[in-house]
Amino acid sequence: MANKEATVAELAEKFRSSNAIVLTEYRGLTVAQLKELRANLRDHASYAVVKNTLTQIAANEAGISSFDDQLAGPSAIAFVHGDTVAAAKALRDFSKANPLLVVKGGYFDGNPLTSAEVGKLADLESREVLLAKLAGAMKASLFGAAYMFNAPLAKAVRTVDALRAKQETN
C-alpha cells in the first residue's frame, strides 16, 4: 500500500512539474520500439508506462481530470519538461512509423487537448525556428528604420549638391 502511495505522489509531482503531458496507448509495441521512442523523446520528455488507476488518482491530485475517460488499456505518458512542440513532433513521427502507438490526448497550459490538437501542436515550427523568424523580422524592421532615418539626410545632401552644381554653372 505504501508503494502505491509513493507511486501516486511521484506521478502527481510529474503532472505538476511538466510543461505538457501526452497520454498514449502503446498496445503491441515491442520493448525495443519503446526504447527507441524514449530515446527520441529524451531531450524534451520522459516517457513512462503507467497503471491507469494510480495515474487517474495522481492526475486528479494534480488538478487534471481530463484523462479520466481516456485511461483504459495499456497507457503510457510523455511528461514534457523541454520543448513541447519538439516532443509532440517526436511522438507524431514515431506513431507514423509505428501505427501501434496511439496518441489519446494531452494537457498543455492548463487545458486538455484532443489527439487532433496534439497533432496540430506537432505541426507548429520549433521554438528555434520561431525565434529565428522573429530575429529576421526584427532585423528587417531595424533596416527599414535606419533607411527611413537616413532618407531625409540623403535627400538633403542631394539637394545641396544640386544647388552647388547650379551655382557653379551660373
N, C-alpha and C positions, 0 to 999 in steps of 0.2 A: 504493500500500500504506500509506503514511504517513497519507493522508487517511482510509482506513478505520479505522486505529488511533485517530486523533483522534476520529472519529465514535463508535467504541465507547467510548472514555474519556469523552466528553461524555454519552452515553446512560447509562453506568454511574453517573456522578455524579448525573444526573437521577433515576435509580432510587433511589439512596441518600438524596437530599435531599428527596424527595417525601413528603407526608403519606400519600398513597394513589396508586394507579396503576389506570387503567381501560383495558383493551385493547378496541379496537373494530375492526369491519370497515366500510369506507366504500364498497364497490363500488357504482358507479352514481351517487354523489353528484357534483354539479357543483362547480366551483371556487367559485361564488357561495354554494352551500349550505355548503361547508366554511368559507368566510369568515364566514358567519353563525354557524356553530357556534363558531368561535374567538372571535367577539365575545361570544357568550352565556357562554362559559367564562372569558373574560379575567380577571375579578376573582378567580377561585378556582383556575384551572388553565391550563396551556399545552397545546395540542393539536398533536401532531406526527405527520406521516406518516412511517413508519419502514420500513427494509428488515428483513425477517424474520430473516435470518441474523445481521446485525450486532446486532439487538435481542436475539436469543437469547444471543449471546456477552456482551453488556453486562449483561443481566439475570442471567446465571449469575455474572458477576464481582461483581455486587452481592448475590449470595446468594439470588436469586429464580429458582426453576426451575419454578414453576407455569405459566408461559406456554409452555413448550417444545412442548406438544402443540397449542397454540392459534395458533401463529404460522404461519398459512397464508393465502394470498390477500392482498388489499390491506389492510394493517394500519395503524392509527394509534393513538396512545396519548395519553390525557389524564394529564399529570403534575400531580397536585393539590398546590398549595402553600398553599391557603387552606382554606376550609370544605369538608370532604369531602362533607357531605350536600348542600350547595348545588351542588357540581359534579355529583354523581350525579343530582340533580333536573334540572339543565340538560341532561345527556345523555339522561335518560329523556324529558323533554318534547320535545327535538329529535327523538328517534327515533320518538315518537308522530306528530309532524308529517311526518317523513321516514323511512318504514319501511326505507329502504335502509341506514340506519345501524344496525348490529347490535352490541350490547354482548356481547363474548365472555366477559369475566371481569374480575377485578380483583385487587388486592393491597392490603390495609389492615391496619395494626397488626401486621405480621409474619405475616399469614395470607392464603392465597389465597382469593379469592371467586369463586363462580359468577356467571353473569349474573343469576340469580334473586336472589342475595344482594346484588348491586349494586342491583337494583330495590328490595329491602327497605330498603337504606340510603337510597335516594331517597325512600322513604315516611316516613322519620323527619322530625320537625319540625326546623327550622333551629336553630342554636345560639342565636340571639337569642330565639326563641320559648321555648326550653327555659329560658334564663336568666330571662326574664320570668315564666315559671311558677314557677320557684324563688323569685324575689323575692316573688311574690304569696303563695306558701306560707309564706315566712319572715315576711312582714308579718302574715299571719293568725295565725301562731304567736305572734308578739310581742303582737298584740292580745289573744289568749287569755291569755297570761301576765300582761299588765297587768290584765286583768279579774279573773283569779284572785287577784292580789296586792291589788287594790282591794276585792274582795268582803268579806273579813273586816272591813276598816276600815269599809266602808259599813254592814255588819251591826251593828258595834259602835256606830256613830253612831245608827242607828235604835233600838237597844236603849236607849241613853242618853236619846234623845228620848222614847221611850215611858215610861221611868221618871220622867223630869222631868214629863211630862204627867200621869202617875198621881199624883205627889206634889202637883202643883198642884190636882188635883181633890179631894184628901183634905184 
